[in-house]
Amino acid sequence: MRKKLITAIIIAIITAALLIAGCSDTANVSEGQDRMMEKVEDEWGYAIYVDKDTNVMYIKGPGNGGTFTVMLNADGTPKIWRGEE
């Protein structure tokens, strides 16, 4: 019984330490780095974003749970944003 209690306490301490350490939302984000992507098109729930540094295009699925996916050319290379045509 004593061994189970000690194990439970150790697990609680480790869990608390991980929760506290993982709560910072700006831990590795430097000034100006918060807006790396720019939305260039939004239609039918899908949005197209462009990485400001590389001009590589990404598509994001609908809703808050949508994920970013790199857009590819027919040959498999990343699609590059050339601006409005």
NORCORRA-V468478 format. One record per backbone hydrogen bond with DSSP energy under -1.0 kcal/mol. NH is the residue of the N-H (numbers start at 1). CO is the residue of the C=O. If there is no record, write none. Layout:
# NORCORRA-V468478
nh & co
NH & CO
NH & CO
This chain:
# NORCORRA-V468478
nh & co
5 & 1
6 & 2
7 & 3
8 & 4
9 & 5
10 & 6
11 & 7
12 & 8
13 & 9
14 & 10
15 & 11
16 & 12
17 & 13
18 & 14
19 & 15
20 & 16
21 & 17
22 & 18
23 & 20
33 & 30
38 & 50
40 & 48
41 & 48
43 & 46
46 & 43
47 & 60
48 & 41
49 & 58
50 & 38
51 & 56
52 & 36
55 & 51
57 & 79
58 & 49
59 & 69
60 & 47
61 & 67
66 & 63
69 & 59
71 & 57
73 & 77
76 & 73
79 & 71
81 & 55
